[in-house]
Amino acid sequence: MIVILMIFAAIAYFSIWPLIKKKQKRDIVCVTLLFLIALTVCLLTAANVHIPSLSNELANLLKSIGLQYPPLP
Protein backbone atom coordinates (compact mmCIF):
# COMPACT_ATOMS: atom_id res chain seq x y z
CA MET A 1 0.00 0.00 0.00
CA ILE A 2 2.97 2.29 0.62
CA VAL A 3 4.08 1.74 -2.97
CA ILE A 4 0.67 2.85 -4.24
CA LEU A 5 0.87 6.03 -2.17
CA MET A 6 4.38 6.81 -3.39
CA ILE A 7 3.43 6.27 -7.05
CA PHE A 8 0.33 8.45 -6.74
CA ALA A 9 2.31 11.16 -4.96
CA ALA A 10 4.93 11.21 -7.73
CA ILE A 11 2.36 11.31 -10.53
CA ALA A 12 0.33 13.99 -8.76
CA TYR A 13 3.43 16.10 -8.15
CA PHE A 14 4.46 16.05 -11.81
CA SER A 15 0.89 16.62 -12.99
CA ILE A 16 -0.07 19.42 -10.67
CA TRP A 17 3.22 21.36 -10.50
CA PRO A 18 2.87 22.94 -14.00
CA LEU A 19 -0.68 23.97 -13.12
CA ILE A 20 0.52 25.62 -9.92
CA LYS A 21 3.15 27.57 -11.86
CA LYS A 22 0.51 28.83 -14.31
CA LYS A 23 -1.94 29.55 -11.44
CA GLN A 24 -4.84 27.71 -13.07
CA LYS A 25 -7.03 27.18 -10.01
CA ARG A 26 -9.92 25.41 -11.72
CA ASP A 27 -7.60 22.90 -13.37
CA ILE A 28 -5.76 22.29 -10.08
CA VAL A 29 -9.05 21.47 -8.36
CA CYS A 30 -10.21 19.15 -11.17
CA VAL A 31 -6.92 17.25 -11.34
CA THR A 32 -6.77 16.96 -7.55
CA LEU A 33 -10.31 15.57 -7.37
CA LEU A 34 -9.55 13.10 -10.15
CA PHE A 35 -6.43 11.89 -8.33
CA LEU A 36 -8.28 11.60 -5.01
CA ILE A 37 -11.02 9.48 -6.57
CA ALA A 38 -8.48 7.23 -8.30
CA LEU A 39 -6.42 6.94 -5.11
CA THR A 40 -9.50 6.00 -3.09
CA VAL A 41 -10.47 3.25 -5.53
CA CYS A 42 -6.90 1.91 -5.63
CA LEU A 43 -6.59 1.84 -1.84
CA LEU A 44 -9.95 0.11 -1.46
CA THR A 45 -8.95 -2.47 -4.05
CA ALA A 46 -5.59 -3.02 -2.32
CA ALA A 47 -7.41 -3.54 0.98
CA ASN A 48 -9.62 -6.25 -0.64
CA VAL A 49 -12.82 -4.23 -0.27
CA HIS A 50 -15.55 -5.29 -2.68
CA ILE A 51 -16.61 -2.34 -4.83
CA PRO A 52 -19.94 -3.05 -6.54
CA SER A 53 -20.17 -2.34 -10.23
CA LEU A 54 -22.33 0.60 -11.22
CA SER A 55 -23.74 -1.32 -14.19
CA ASN A 56 -24.88 -4.15 -11.88
CA GLU A 57 -26.58 -1.66 -9.61
CA LEU A 58 -28.31 -0.06 -12.61
CA ALA A 59 -29.49 -3.50 -13.78
CA ASN A 60 -30.89 -4.21 -10.30
CA LEU A 61 -32.67 -0.84 -10.32
CA LEU A 62 -34.24 -1.57 -13.71
CA LYS A 63 -35.36 -5.03 -12.51
CA SER A 64 -36.94 -3.50 -9.43
CA ILE A 65 -39.13 -1.20 -11.53
CA GLY A 66 -40.06 -4.00 -13.92
CA LEU A 67 -37.78 -3.27 -16.87
CA GLN A 68 -36.03 -6.58 -17.38
CA TYR A 69 -34.78 -7.51 -20.83
CA PRO A 70 -33.77 -11.01 -21.95
CA PRO A 71 -30.05 -11.53 -22.59
CA LEU A 72 -28.79 -11.22 -26.14
CA PRO A 73 -27.99 -14.50 -27.95
N, C-alpha and C positions, 0 to 999 in steps of 0.2 A: 504494500500500500504506500510505503514511503517512496518507492520508485515512481508510482503514478503521480504523487504530489510533486515530485521534483521535475518530471517531464512536463506536467501542466504549468508549473511555475516558469520553466524556461520558455515554453511556447508563448505563454501569456506575456512574458517580459518582452520578447522580440516582436510580438504583435502589437502591443499597446504602446511601447516606447515611441515609435514614429508618430502616433496619434497625439501623445502628450506633447511632443515637440511642436506639432502644428496647432495645438490647442483646439482640437475638434471634440468638444464635449459630448455631443450627441453620439458620435462614433465610438468614443471611449465607453460610454454607458452601454451601448448595444453590444460591443465586443466583450465587455466584462460580463454582461448577463449571459451571453452565449457560452462563454467559458465556464461560468458558474453552473449552468444547467448541465453541460457536458461533464464537468467534474463530479457533480452529484450523481449522475447516472453511472459513471465509471466507478465511483467509490461504493455505491450500492451493489453493483455487479461484483466487485472484488470481495465484498462482504457476504456474498451468496444470498442476497435478498432477492426474492422473486418480484420482478416488475411486470405487472400484467400488460399485455399488448392492448393498445388503443383500438385496433381493429376487432379484437375479440370482444372488447367491451361494447363497441358499436353494434356488433352482431347480436350480442345478448340484449341490448336495448331494442333493436328492431324486432327480435323474437318476442319480447315482452309486450310490444304494442300490436303484435299480430302480423308483422311483415316478415314472413319467413319464405325464402326462395329455395327451390331444390338446387342441389349442387350441379355444376356443369359437367357434361360427360367427358 
